[in-house]
Amino acid sequence: MIILAHGVGGRQDLPLSLTELVVGAGLTLSISFLALSARWRQSRLDSDGTAGRPAPALQRVVDAPAFRWTLRLVGLLAAVYFGVGLLFGPDTADNPSAGAVYVLLWVGLVVASLLFGPVWRAVNPLRTVHRLAVAAVRRDPQVGLRPIPPGMGYWPAAVGLFAFVWLELVAPQRATLPVLTAWLATYVLAMAAGSVVFGAGWFERGDPFEVYSTLIGRLAVIGRRADGVLVWRNPLDGMGSLPTSPGLVAVVVVLLGSTMFDSLSNAPFWLRFVQENGLPAVVTATVGLIVVIAAVAAAYLAATRRAGPGPLAHSIVPIAVGYLVAHYYSLLILEGQRTVVLASDPLGTGADWLGTADWPVRTGLITPAGVAMLQISVIIIGHLFGTVLAHDRALRVFGPERVVAGQIPLLMLMLTYTTAGLLLLYAS
């Protein structure tokens, strides 16, 4: 299966040159920083999870046991259905397994979580299996063999996310069934073992897809207050109330750094380097992925040295989301449709189990200039959101008197990330 990595080109069709875009983006961030410094003199975003307008009618539906179990069973049935193709289907480009993992799951979760919140928690098939298993032995799903160590935080999820992006971007023959099966089997075993040892709370910290979906879901307009009430909210309030936890910085740095490497890996100069340096391609790509993530981490740690890395990690999430949308929009539209078509015949027998086998792949939402404009827009919007989040949190960390001086390194970081992102976008 051919997995498209980015857009369909067209950056050269835009009315602005790369230099004009970089300067314009830099001015936008700088002017926003000055405006925030002058007019936003006290913290306005939610910091304790109490903001939002209650949505009682919606909550009655969402919290109904029948609705929750419907979502759980949908997730479980979807996993079983695609598992049939993974385990028993042909190892050809027409098997929908690679598209299900790399497109519908990885990229589709971004869109679904932005719209509806932490959807993977609701449909996670491994959560459902764990719940059914502990119910069979009459145990509390939250209780494992031992409590979760306070210092564990999101570190297991950060490791899992790195393992997945390595699979997606580096692993040889990553779209073949043996490679996909081996990775998913390891993931299932790790999640099962973690849930036995630590209980259901493990999924909140150790499942890379659940942590990924939950972080992005904080930017949804629908969310929950700390007291469990479902509310309509300002998306920045949702992100502003994200608590600091060990490993959170690692998670957001892996998300941002891996997406930047994805752009780099499609640049002509990188492709030439991989072919000419004499090392196996997997070694070069692995080192490249680690170096880019490390560079993103080093820049972030340097910029947050005064405030500490944890309190400002939430400001990187919208930036990472901007890059994810920019790089995978056309992949989701085109390969997502193709995966749905192929999913009707997971065993390659000519069947049409879902009735989608004859659906055409529609390309109306994909034009070169349109994709390029969307990519540039969401990258800049992501950085603007990050700037607002960082400024609001910095007011609480530094105080109004020192917030400008404390934020200058953060502004430089945002400018660096924006410039690098646009350069990589044009290079790919």
N, C-alpha and C positions, 0 to 999 in steps of 0.2 A: 504494500500500500504506500502511495506517495503522500507524505504529510507536508502540506504547505506551511511554511514557518511564519510568513509575514503577509503583508499586503500584496497587491498585484502591480506595484510600481506606480509611476505617475508623479513622483515628486518633482520631476522637471517640468511638469505641466502647470505647476502652480504659478501665480502671478508674482510671487516673491522668491528671491534667491535665498540660498542658505545663509549668507551673511546677513541679509535683511531679517530673516526669521530669528536668527540668534540674537541680533541686536534688539529686535522688537520684543522677544520673550524676556530678555534681560531687563529692558526698560519696564515692561509690565510688572515683573516681580519687584524691581526696585521701587517703582512708584507705589505699588501695593504696600510694600514694607514701610515707606514713608507715611502713607496715609494711615496705616494701622498705628504707627508710632504716635501720630499726631491726634487721632480721633478715638482710638481704642485704648483707653487709659486704665481700664479695669477689666478683670476677667468676666466674660459674659457667657461662656459655654458651660454646659453642665459638667460637673466634676464628680458627682456622687450618684448619678443614675436616678435623679428625681424629676427630670424635665420631661415634657411631652403632654399631649392632650389625650386623655383616655379614649379608647375605642371599644366600649362595652359590647356592642353588637358583634363586632368582628371577633372579640375575645371569646364570646360564647360559642362561636363556630370553631375557632382555632383550638380551643382548649377542650372541646368535646371529645370524650374517649373514642367515639366512633370515627371522628375525623383524624385523630392522631394515629389510630390503628390502621386506617386506610392508607395514610402516608407511609407507615412502616411496611405494610404489606406490598405497596407499590414498589418501594425501594428493594425489598427482598425478592419480589418476582422479577424485577428488572435485572438484578444481579444473577439470578438463576438463568434467566433467558439468555443473557449475553455469555454466561458461563458455558452454556451448551455449545455456542459457536467457538468459544475459546478452547474447550476441551475436545470437541468432536468435529469441528468444522475443518475445512481444508486450509492449509497454510499458504494462501494465495492473497493477491491484492483485493479480492472480492469478499474476504472475510471481514465482518464489521467490527471485530474486537479492537483493533488498533484505533479506529475512529471513536469507538465507545469510550476508550480510556483517555486518549490524548485530546479529543475534541469535545465530546458530550460531557465527560466528567471534568476534566481539567479546565477547559475554557468555558463550558456551559455553566459551571459552578460560579464563575465570576458574575455573569449576567443574572443568574437566578438569585444569588445572594444579594446583589445590589438592589434587586427588585423586592425580594421577599424576606431578607434577613438570613439567618443561619440555617439554610434549608438542609444541608447535609446532616445536621443533628437530627432533623425530623425524619429523614428517609434512610439514614445509615443502616445498611443491612446487617453489619456486624453488631451494632447496638441492639437490633431486633433479635438476632440469634442469641446474644448474651442475655437479654431480658427473658426470652422464652426458656433458656437453659436454667437460669436461677429460679424462675417461677416453678419449673418442674421439680426442683429440689427444695422449694419453699425457703429461699434465702432472699435477703434484702439485696437488690441489684447494686446498691451504693457501697456495700460492704465487701471488701476483698480479704485476702489473707493478711494484709498489712495496710496501714494508712499510707497515703501518698506523702512522700517526704516534702517538707516545705520548700526546700531548695531546688526541687526538680523542675518546677515551672513548665515552660514550653520547650525545654531542651529536647525531649524525645521527638516532638513534632518538628523541630528545626532539623534534626538528623533525618527524619523521614522525608521532609520536603527536599533536602539536598539529595537524598537517594532518588527521589522521583525526578527531579530536574536533570540529574545525571542520566537517568534512564531515557528521558525525553530528548535530551540534547546531545548526548555523548555516546551512549551504549551502541556497540555495533549491532546491526540487524534488529534494531529496537521495535520494528513493526512486525516482526515474525512472532509466531505463536509460542515457540519454546522460550524466548526471552521474556515476553509478556507474562506467560504462565509462571515462570520462575520468580519474577519480581512480585507479582500479585500473591503468590503462595507465601512468599516471605512476609509480605505485608499482613496477610490474614493471620499467620502464625504469631507475628509480633503483637497484633491487636488482641488476639485471643489470649495470649499469655499475659499481657498487661492487664486485661480486664479481670482475669482470674486472680492476679496478685493484688490489684489495687481497686477493683470494683468498677462500676460504670463511670466514675470520675476520671478514669484513665483516658477515655475517649476525648474529653475536653482538653487534655494536655498532651496526649501522645499520638492521637490520630491526625496525621498531617492534613488530610482533606477536611476534617471537621474544624481544625484550628484555622485553616485557610479560609473556609467558608464563613466561619464565625467572625473573623477579623474583617473581611470584606462586608459582611452583613451589617456591621455597625454603621455603615454608610447608607443603609436603607432608611426610607422615611417611616417605616413601621418597625417598632422595636419594643423591648420590655424595660420598664423601670426596675430599679433594684428590688421593689416589693412584688414583682411579678406581673404588674398591670401592663396590658398591651396598650401602646400609645402611638399616636402620630407625632413625629418629632422632626426637628431640624437634624439632618444627617450629621452635621458637625457636632451636635450634642451627643449623638451616639458614639462618635469616635472620641470626643473629649472626655467621656466618662470611662474610657478603657483603663482598667487598673494596671499599674506597673507590675511586672512579674518576671522572674528569671527566665532567660531564653527568649523573651519577646523581641529583643533587638536582633538576635540571631535569625528569628523567623522572618522579620521584615527585610533584613539585609539579604537573605537567601532569595526571597521573592524578587527584590529589585535587581540584585546582581545577576541572577540567572536570566532575567528577561533582557538585561543589557548584553549579556554574553550571547543570547540568542540572536540579537541584531548583529553583533560582531562576527558571529560564526558564518553569516551570510555575506559579509563584505568581501569584495574581490581580493583585497590585500591579504586577508586572513586565509582565504581558500588557497592562495598561492603559497603562503607560509606553511600551511599544513602539508601541501604536496611536496615542498622543496626542502624541508628541514631534516629529512632523513629518519625521523622518529615515527613509530606507528601512529596513525591518526587518532586512535583512542587515547594514547598517552598525551599527545599535544592538546587535544580538546579537554581532557580532564584537568591538565595543568592550567589551561586557559580559563576554564570555568572557575577554578579555585582562585586564580589570580584576580579575576574581575570581581568576584564576591569579596575577596580580601581588600581590594582597592575601595570598593563601596563602603565596606565596614570601617576601614582606616579613615576615610574622609568623614564619615559620620562621627566616629569616636573623637576625632580631632575637633570637629565643630561643636560637640556637646561636652567638651572637657570640663567646662565651668559648671554646667548644670547637672552633669552626670548623664549617661546614655539612656537610662530607663525612662525617666519622665517624658522625654521627647520622642520616644520610639513611635508613638501613635501618629505623629506627623508624617512619617514615611509611608504609611499604609495607602493614602490616596495617591501618592506619587507612584507607588508600585502598581496600583490599580490602573492608573493612567497608562503606564507602559504595557500592562497586560492587555487592555482593550485596544491600544494602538497596534500592537504586534499581532494580535490573534483575531481581530474582527473579521477579516476576510476568510480566515481559516474556519471560523465558526459558521459563517454563512454558507460557504461553498461545501467544505468537507462535512459540516454538520448535516446538510441535506443529503449528501451522498451516503453518509453513515446510516441515516434513517431508511434510505432506499435499500441498502445492502442488508440491513437488519431483518428484512422480511424473509431472507433466505440464509440463515446463519450456517446451515450445513452444506450449502452449495449444491443443492439437489434440484434447483429450479422452482422451489416452492415459493409461495407468497403468503406467509403466515400472518403478516400484519396488513396486507393489502396496500403496501407502499412500493412494491417492486417496480411499478411502471411510472412512479412519480418522476417528473422532470426536475433537474437541478436548475433552479431559477437564479439568474445572475443580475436581476434588475437593481438590487441594492449594492452592487459592486461596480464602481467605475474608478479608473485610475486616479483622477483628480479628486473624486469624492472620498476615496479611501485615504489618500494623502492628507486632505484637509481635516478629516476626522482624526487621523493619527496625531497631527500636530496640535489640534485643538485639545484633545483629551490629555496629552502630555502637559500642556501649559495649565489647563484647569486643575489637573492633579497637583501641580506644584503650587498653584494659588491656594488650594485647599490646605495643602501642607503648611504653607506660610501662615495662614490664619490660625491653624491649630497650634503651630509652634509659638506664635506670638501670644496667644491666649494662655498657654501653659507657662510660657516664660514670665508672664506677669505675676503668676503665683510663685514661681521659683525665685525670680530676681527681685520682684517688687517694681512698681511704676518708675522709681527713680533710676534704676539700673537696667531696665529692660532693653533699651536701645543698644547700649554697649554689649550686653550679654547676648543679643541676637545677631550682631554683625557676623560672627562666624557661621551662624545658621543661614543667613542670607547668602553668604559666599557658597555654602554647601548647596543651597537650592540653585544658585546660578550655575554651579559646576555640574550638578546633575542634569539641569535643563540643557546646557550646552552639549554635554556628552550624549544625551538622549537624541537631540536633533542631529548631531554629527553622525551617530550610528544609524539613525533613520535614513539619512541621505546616502550613507555608504552602503547600505544593504540593498 
